């Protein structure tokens, strides 16, 4: 697949031709957090083949040096997109997904991380065994930056261990985007919708992306807490 936005981006490509899973990581000035994010992927205990596709949106801190370090360490596993300008959140996600060679795509933001070592394997197994679902995610824990204990589990208990439909989502019952895994062909079929959103806004939120998935089917939510959404306290 080819990058369709920002063709001047520098690409450090993975060497494989296909993978079971492509984990798309989105970054911008995440020097402080990106190692936690990547290491939470590398700790996964899985029989699946996977690549880590990182879209960096012209970071000005040390994020890029860290990403290059990982790519040189294991170019088989990493594909790095180094945008020369900040193209916006939406286009950055789109580019990373366009580079994905996996049967399934998982999304993770550059300051969030996973805490369950079997997350990838469980998600992969679920989608392999449940063709009627387009995606699968898990409950996540909200933690303030620098703390090892969460203050909230998301989503609400009423949505854990069940599926989320488009009607439920539009009624206010949502699911965690951090770590959601879905079928790559679903994204391929939704590209026209994604392009329209790109034209409308360079910074769409999770709501729009989740709706794109749910337009084609349901997403299952594991009851187990498998990831962390990093929160930041507002400075006075």
C-alpha positions as CSV (number, residue, x, y, z in Angstrom):
1,X,0.0,0.0,0.0
2,X,1.2,3.6,-0.6
3,X,1.1,6.7,1.5
4,X,-1.6,8.9,0.1
5,X,-0.9,12.0,2.2
6,X,2.4,13.9,2.5
7,X,4.4,12.0,-0.1
8,X,7.6,13.7,1.1
9,X,7.5,11.8,4.4
10,X,10.6,9.8,5.2
11,X,9.8,6.1,5.4
12,X,11.7,3.5,7.4
13,X,9.9,0.4,6.2
14,X,9.5,-3.0,7.8
15,X,11.0,-5.8,5.7
16,X,8.2,-8.3,5.9
17,X,5.5,-8.5,3.1
18,X,2.6,-9.6,5.4
19,X,1.8,-9.9,9.0
20,X,-1.1,-11.2,11.2
21,X,-1.4,-7.8,12.9
22,X,-0.3,-4.2,12.3
23,X,-0.2,-2.0,15.4
24,X,-0.5,1.6,14.3
25,X,1.0,4.0,16.8
26,X,0.4,7.7,16.4
27,X,2.9,10.2,17.9
28,X,3.7,13.9,18.2
29,X,6.3,15.1,20.8
30,X,5.9,11.9,22.9
31,X,9.6,11.6,23.9
32,X,8.6,11.1,27.5
33,X,6.1,8.3,26.8
34,X,6.8,6.5,23.5
35,X,9.1,3.9,25.0
36,X,6.4,2.9,27.5
37,X,4.0,2.5,24.5
38,X,6.3,0.5,22.3
39,X,7.6,-1.7,25.2
40,X,4.0,-2.6,26.1
41,X,3.7,-3.9,22.6
42,X,7.0,-5.8,22.5
43,X,6.1,-7.5,25.8
44,X,3.2,-9.3,24.2
45,X,3.3,-13.0,24.5
46,X,1.8,-14.2,21.1
47,X,2.3,-16.6,18.3
48,X,1.1,-14.0,15.9
49,X,3.4,-12.1,13.5
50,X,3.1,-8.4,13.9
51,X,4.6,-5.1,12.8
52,X,4.6,-1.8,14.6
53,X,3.7,1.1,12.2
54,X,4.5,4.5,13.8
55,X,3.3,7.7,12.3
56,X,5.3,10.6,13.7
57,X,3.8,14.0,13.0
58,X,7.0,16.1,12.7
59,X,7.9,15.9,16.4
60,X,10.4,18.5,17.6
61,X,11.6,16.7,20.7
62,X,13.6,13.5,20.9
63,X,10.7,11.2,19.7
64,X,12.3,10.6,16.3
65,X,15.7,9.6,17.7
66,X,13.9,7.0,19.8
67,X,11.9,5.7,16.8
68,X,15.1,5.4,14.7
69,X,16.7,3.5,17.5
70,X,13.9,1.0,17.5
71,X,13.9,0.6,13.7
72,X,17.7,0.0,13.6
73,X,17.3,-2.6,16.4
74,X,14.6,-4.6,14.5
75,X,13.8,-3.4,11.0
76,X,11.7,-6.6,10.5
77,X,9.2,-5.4,13.0
78,X,9.1,-1.6,12.7
79,X,7.8,0.7,9.9
80,X,8.3,4.4,10.7
81,X,6.7,7.3,8.9
82,X,8.5,10.5,9.6
83,X,6.3,13.4,8.4
84,X,8.3,16.5,7.4
85,X,5.4,18.7,8.5
86,X,2.5,18.2,10.9
87,X,-0.3,16.9,8.7
88,X,-2.9,16.7,11.5
89,X,-4.1,13.8,13.6
90,X,-6.6,12.3,11.0
91,X,-4.1,12.2,8.1
92,X,-1.4,10.8,10.4
93,X,-3.7,7.9,11.4
94,X,-4.8,7.4,7.8
95,X,-1.2,7.2,6.6
96,X,-0.3,4.6,9.2
97,X,-3.2,2.4,8.3
98,X,-2.4,2.7,4.6
99,X,1.1,1.3,5.4
100,X,-0.4,-1.6,7.4
101,X,0.4,-5.0,6.0
102,X,-1.5,-7.0,8.6
103,X,-4.7,-8.9,8.3
104,X,-5.8,-7.0,11.4
105,X,-5.0,-3.4,12.5
106,X,-4.7,-2.3,16.1
107,X,-4.5,1.4,17.1
108,X,-2.5,2.8,20.0
109,X,-1.6,6.4,20.7
110,X,1.9,7.4,21.7
111,X,1.3,8.1,25.3
112,X,-1.0,5.2,26.1
113,X,0.1,1.6,26.8
114,X,-1.0,-2.0,27.4
115,X,-0.8,-3.9,30.7
116,X,-1.9,-7.4,29.6
117,X,0.8,-9.5,28.0
118,X,-1.8,-11.6,26.2
119,X,-3.9,-8.8,24.8
120,X,-2.8,-9.2,21.1
121,X,-3.3,-13.0,21.2
122,X,-6.7,-12.8,22.7
123,X,-7.9,-10.1,20.3
124,X,-6.5,-12.1,17.3
125,X,-8.1,-15.3,18.5
126,X,-11.5,-13.5,19.0
127,X,-11.5,-12.1,15.4
128,X,-10.4,-15.3,13.9
129,X,-13.2,-17.2,15.7
130,X,-16.0,-14.5,15.3
131,X,-16.4,-13.5,11.7
132,X,-19.6,-11.5,12.6
133,X,-17.6,-8.9,14.6
134,X,-15.6,-6.2,12.8
135,X,-13.5,-5.3,15.9
136,X,-12.6,-6.1,19.4
137,X,-11.2,-4.0,22.3
138,X,-11.0,-4.1,26.1
139,X,-11.7,-2.1,29.2
140,X,-9.0,0.4,30.0
141,X,-7.8,2.2,33.1
142,X,-7.5,5.9,33.3
143,X,-4.3,6.9,35.1
144,X,-2.8,10.3,35.7
145,X,0.7,10.8,34.3
146,X,3.3,9.5,36.8
147,X,0.9,7.4,38.7
148,X,0.7,3.6,38.7
149,X,-2.9,3.4,40.0
150,X,-5.9,4.3,38.0
151,X,-8.9,6.4,39.1
152,X,-11.5,5.1,36.6
153,X,-12.2,2.1,34.4
154,X,-13.7,2.7,31.0
155,X,-16.2,1.9,29.7
156,X,-18.9,1.6,32.3
157,X,-19.5,-1.9,33.8
158,X,-22.7,-2.2,31.7
159,X,-20.7,-2.2,28.5
160,X,-17.9,-4.6,29.5
161,X,-18.1,-8.2,28.3
162,X,-20.6,-7.3,25.5
163,X,-20.7,-5.9,22.0
164,X,-21.2,-2.3,21.0
165,X,-23.5,-1.6,18.1
166,X,-23.9,1.7,16.2
167,X,-27.2,2.4,17.8
168,X,-25.7,1.9,21.3
169,X,-22.8,4.1,20.4
170,X,-24.9,6.9,19.2
171,X,-27.0,6.6,22.4
172,X,-23.9,7.4,24.4
173,X,-22.5,3.9,25.1
174,X,-19.0,4.0,23.7
175,X,-15.9,1.8,23.7
176,X,-12.2,2.4,24.2
177,X,-10.3,3.4,21.0
178,X,-6.9,2.8,22.6
179,X,-6.0,-0.7,21.5
180,X,-9.0,-1.5,19.4
181,X,-8.3,-4.2,16.8
182,X,-10.2,-4.5,13.6
183,X,-10.1,-6.2,10.2
184,X,-7.9,-4.4,7.7
185,X,-10.4,-5.0,4.8
186,X,-13.0,-3.1,6.8
187,X,-10.7,0.0,6.8
188,X,-10.1,-0.5,3.0
189,X,-13.8,-0.5,2.4
190,X,-14.2,2.7,4.4
191,X,-11.5,4.8,2.7
192,X,-13.9,7.0,0.8
193,X,-15.6,7.9,4.1
194,X,-12.3,8.6,5.7
195,X,-11.2,10.8,2.8
196,X,-14.4,12.9,3.2
197,X,-13.6,13.4,6.9
198,X,-10.1,14.4,6.0
199,X,-11.5,17.1,3.8
200,X,-13.8,18.3,6.6
201,X,-11.2,18.3,9.4
202,X,-7.6,17.4,10.1
203,X,-8.3,16.6,13.7
204,X,-11.3,14.4,14.0
205,X,-11.7,12.7,17.4
206,X,-12.2,9.0,18.3
207,X,-16.0,9.4,17.9
208,X,-15.8,9.7,14.1
209,X,-13.4,6.8,13.7
210,X,-15.5,4.5,15.9
211,X,-18.6,5.3,13.9
212,X,-16.8,4.3,10.7
213,X,-16.1,0.9,12.2
214,X,-19.6,0.5,13.6
215,X,-21.1,1.3,10.2
216,X,-19.9,-2.1,9.0
217,X,-20.6,-4.2,12.1
218,X,-20.3,-4.6,15.9
219,X,-17.2,-4.3,18.2
220,X,-16.8,-6.6,21.2
221,X,-15.5,-5.2,24.5
222,X,-13.5,-7.6,26.7
223,X,-14.4,-7.1,30.4
224,X,-10.8,-7.5,31.4
225,X,-8.8,-4.2,31.9
226,X,-5.9,-4.6,29.4
227,X,-4.7,-1.1,28.7
228,X,-4.0,2.4,30.2
229,X,-5.2,5.7,28.9
230,X,-2.8,8.3,30.2
231,X,-4.4,11.4,31.6
232,X,-2.9,14.8,32.4
233,X,-4.0,17.2,35.1
234,X,-4.6,20.8,34.0
235,X,-2.0,23.2,35.2
236,X,-3.3,26.2,37.1
